Amino acid sequence: MKKLTFGLSFVAAAGLLLASCSSDDDQSTPAGNQVTKSAVIENYANIVYQNYKDAYDDAVALETAINTFVGEPTDANFTEAKNKWRDARESYGTTEAFRFANGPIDDENGPEGLLNAWPLDENYIDYVDNNGAVLNGGIINDTENFPEITKDLLISLNEDGGEKNISTGYHAIEFLLWGQDLTAPADNLPGQRAYTDFVDEGGTALNEDRRREYLVVCADLLTDHLSYLVDQWKEGGEYRGVFLALPEDEALQNMYLGITTLAAAELAVERMDVALANMDQEDEHSCFSDNTHRDVYLNYKGVINVYRGEYGSVSGASLEDLVAQADAETAQNTDAAITTTEASIAAIAIPFDYAISGGATSEEGAKVKAAVLNLQQELGANLLAGAAKLNLDIE
């Protein structure tokens, strides 16, 4: 799991600056027909629950497709499993806005590191092609130390000995489905793993049976961990009760902390700027499937969902409403920042590894850099300005 460094420093510094410039007006819950803080908080809880429920449902569909493929390992079933993985990333991508908000995804018992940790050392799981030489390493090929592939084993091995030693989650499944992406960025191709890596007779790799078993166990763990989050946020769920009982300003601070950290730090810096600076597809979020462009947009969209109080069929009182009531100009500035940021993300070339391949000084790299700066200096800064207008201390 990536560690936050520069990005969090930006958020903290901006939060202190904006808090010092904030209005001293009383921002207690407004009366009459104005939006109340409690309504915003309740709507947020509804959004979080529904988004995690959708992510869980899509993960169940992915697990079903994987089980179908393992039971009948054909090229068509392999393709369907990959399609279901992409579908599952659509709903999970927006849930990233609930991270960094002191909730159950990130706490000491939280499953985030088992769900979405990256970047992944491929050789920790399976064989790799090392400049034409096949290295049959990893958990799958180590039958002596790991005679049985179980849930408990993969959980215990996740990030064991290093943060790139990822054994579970979306990206472990992604690697098993696509394999290494050894193609040139300009080819616009993801990893080219053949389905025959999972076929006993005539297969192209060793330990096909263990590879199938690993894929099944990983998919089962994915639904386990998402089910935990759904249970935490459902009506009557343990954390939902804790969250709704928080002092209103603390709950709002948590919401803001989640979206500002994601926008200005985790997404802008760790998921985009680092890869751009290194010009290395190994640093991009979904490097095996070439799905990173969707990750970027969906993470951004999750931020907007929380700010505007909208997700799918769920819509209600929002942070945007509170900011508009406190200071119309700040709300307008944030709305403009959202438009500018979304346009800059849409301008990034696909696939992302091609966009970063020439670095920040290249034509395509400059577009990535523009999106990074907009996430920080436009969207992130204006979100923090709105929090300051509500007298919320977002450090």
N, C-alpha and C positions, 0 to 999 in steps of 0.2 A: 504494500500500500504506500503510495507516494506520501512523503512528508511535506508539510506546508512550511515554506521559509519566507522568501521575499513577499509573496502574495499576502500572507497574513499581516506582515509588517505594514503593507500598504493600507489594508483595511483598518488596522489599529490606528495608524497615523491619521488617516482621513477621518475616522470616527472622532478622534480627539479634537481635530481642527473644527469639524462641523458642529460638535457639541458645544464648543466654546463660542460659536457664532449663533447658537440657536436662540429662539425666542424664549422669554421667561413667562409667556402667557400660560395660564392654567389650561392643561390639556386633559382634564378629567372628562369622564364620559359625558358627551353632550346630551341635552334633553330634547324633547319633542320628537320629530320624525327624522332626526339626523341619525347617521350610522353610529352604533355604539361599539366600544372596544370588545365587549363580551360577544357581540354578534360576529365580529371579525374573527375572533379566536375560535368560536364554534364552527364557523364556515371553514376555517383552516383545517380543523380536525376532520371535517367531512371530506375535504379534498385529499388529505393524507391517506385516510382509510381507503377511499375509492381508487386512488392511484396505486397503492400497494395491492389492493384486491385485483386490479387489472393486471399488474405485473405478475401476481401469483397465477392467475388464470392463464396468462400467456406462457408462463413457465410450465404449467401442467400440459399445455398443448405441445410444447417443445419436448417434454419428457415422453409424452405419448408417441411423438414422431421418432424419437431416438429409440424407444423400445420396439417400434415397428421395424426400424432399420436393422437393429441388432437381431431381431427375430428372422428377418429376411433381408440380408445385406445386398441390396441391389443399388445400382447407380441412381435410379429414380427415387428410391426411399432415402438415399443419402442426400440428394438434392432437396427433398422435402424437409429433412431435418435441418439443413442449413437455412432454408426459408423460414422455418419456425424459430430458429435462433434469431434471425433478423427481426422477426415480428416481436419476439420477447424483449429485444433491446428497445423497441419503440416505447413500450409502457414503462420499462425500468428507467430509461434515460431521464425522464422528467422527475422521478423520485429523488434524484440527486439533490434537488432543492430542499429536501428535508434533512439533509446531513448538516453537520456543524451547528445544529440547533439544540444541542443538549438533550436529544431524544434517544429512543432505544436503538436506533440504527448504529450509533457511534459510541454508546456507553461501554463500560468494561465487559458487559456480556453481549454487546451488539455484534451482529453477524456481518457487518460491512466488509471486513477483511476476507471473509469467506465467500462473499458474493461478487465483489467487483474490483478486487485488488489487481494491480498492474504496476509496471510492466512485468511480463512473465518470462522466466528463463525456460525456454522450450526443453532444453536437455534435462531439466529437473523432472519432467513428466515422461518423455518419450525419446525416440531416436531423433537425430538431427542430421542434416547435410552440412558438413563443415568443409566448404570449398571443394565439393565433389566427393569427399570421404564421408561415408555413413558411420556415425557414432551411435551404437546401440546402447544408449544409457537410459537413465531416468527410472522412475518408479515402475513403469510398465515392464521394463526389461530386466529389472533387478529382482529376480525370482528368489534369490537366496535370502536377502534381507526382508523382502516383502512378499512372502508366499501367498498371502491373501489380500486382495484389495477390498477394503471395507470402508464404511463411512467414518468410523473412529480413526482409522489409519490416515485417511486423507485429511481429516480435520487436524490431527496431530502434526502432520507434515507441512501444513500450510504456513509459509513464511518461517519455517524452521531453518535457522542458520543464515537467513538473509531475506530482505523484503522482496527480492525477485524470485524466491523459491515458492511460487504460487502453485498450489495443487488442486484448488477447488474454484468454483464460481463460473461466471459467464466466460471469462477469458481462457480458462482451462478447457471448457467445452469448445470454445471457438478454435483453439489450437488443434484439438482433436479432430474437428470437422474440416478445417481448411489446411492445416499444416503450416509450415513456414511459408512466408511470402518471399520467394526468391526471385520474383520477376522485377524487371525495371519499373520504376514509378510511372514512366511515360507509357508503359504497356497497358495501364489501367486494368490490371488483373490482380485478384486476390491470391492467396495460397492455393496451390494446385494438388493438394493431397487427393489420392485416388481412393475410391471406396474399397478397393481390393486390399488396402491396409487392414481391413477388418474381416477379410475372408480367409478361412482356414486353408482351403485347397487352392493352390496357385497364387497365394497372396504375395505381396511385394515386400513385406516386412515380417520380422519375428514377432512372436507372442500376440498373434491376432486375437486370440480368445481373451487375453488380459486387457487388450485395448478396448474390446467391446465391453468388458466388465467395468473398466474404468469410466467409460462414457456413461454407462447406466448409473453407476454410483454417483457420479458428478451431477447428473440431471436430477436424481432423487434428493441430493443435498440441497440443490437450488430451490426446489419447492418446499423443502423443510424450513429453510431459513426465511423464505418469503412468507410462509404460513405463520411463522412466529411474529413477523411484523404486522401482518393483518390482524392477528389476535390482539396485539398490543393496542391497536388503534380503533378496533371495532367498538360499537356501542357496548358499554360495560367492560371494555378492555382495560387492563391494568394501567398502561401508560396514559391512555386517553383520560382516565379519571384523574391521574396526577397532573396532566397538562391543564385540564379545564379548572383544576383547583388552584393553579398558580395565581399569584397577584397579576392583575391584567397587564401591567407594564412589563413584568418579567416574561410573560408569555409572548407579548409583542416583540420584546427584545430578542427572544429566541428565534422567532420567525425571521426577523431582520438579519440576525447573525447568520442564519442558514443561507439566505439568498445573497447577502453581500459577500460572504466568504466564497461561495461557489462562483459568483460572477467575476469578482475582482482578483481572486487568488487561485482557487483550484482550477477553474476552467481556463481563465486567461493565462495564467503562468504555468502551472504544472501540466496542463493537458494540451496547451497550444504553443506557448512561447519557448518552453524547453525543447520541444521537438523541432521547432523552427530554428533555434540557435544551434542545435546539434545537427540539423539536416539529416535526421536519422529516423527511419520509419519504426525502428525498435522502440522509440519513445512515444509513438502515437498510441492512442487509447485502444483502438480495435485494429491492430496492425495485420492480423492474419486474414481477416475478411474484407479489409478496406471499407469498413463501416464507420470510420472515425468522423466523417463529415456529418453523419446522423447523430453521433454522440454529442458533437459540439452544438448542433442546433437544439437537440432535445434537452441538454443541460440548460442552455439559455432559456428555452421555452418553459422549463420547470420554474425558473426564477420569475418569469412573467406570470405564470399561473398563480403563484403564491401572492405576488404583489397585487394582481387584479382580482383575486378571489374566484378564479374560474378554472375548472377542469372538467372536460366532457360535459355531462349533464348537471354537474354541480356548479352552482353560481350563487354568490351572495355577497355579503358585506366584506369589504377588503381593506387592505392597507392603503390602497390608492384612494379609497373613499375618505379615510381618516386624514390623509395628507391634504386632499382637496378641501376638506372642511377647515383644516388648520392654516393652509396657505395655498391659494389657488395658483400662484406663480410657480411654486416648487412643483406642484402636480403637473403643470403644463411643461415645465422643463424636463421632468422625468418622462413624460409621454414622448417628447421630442427625442430624448436619449434612447428610448426603446426603439423608435422608428429608425434612427441612425444606426444603432447597433445591429438590429436585425438585417438591415440592408448590407452592412459590411460582412456579416456572416454568410449571407446568401451569395456574396461575390467571390467567396473562396473557391478555388478550383477543386474539382473532384477527379481522382481520389486525393485525400489529404496528404499522402506520402509524395504525390507529385507536386502539390502546392508548396511543400516545405523543402523540396529537393534542391532548390537553388539558393536557399537562405533568404534572409530578410531584405537583401539588396536586389533580389530578382523581382521581376514583374509580379509573379504569383505570390512570392514570399512577402512582398510589400502589402498585399491584400490581407494576408494572415496577420501581419503586424498591425495593420489598421484595425482589424477586428479585436485584437488583443487590447489595444489602447482604448477603443470604444467601450469595451467591457469594463475597463478600469476607470478611465477618466470621464466617461459619459454616464454609462449605466450605473456602475458601482458608486461613483461620487454622488449622483443624483438620488440614488436610493438612500444613501447615508444622509443626504440633506433632508430628505423627507423624514427620516427617523429623528433627526435633530429637531425638526419642527414639532414633533410629538414629544419632545423632551426625553427621548430614549437614548441611553448611553450604550452605544454599540462598540465594545472593545473586543 
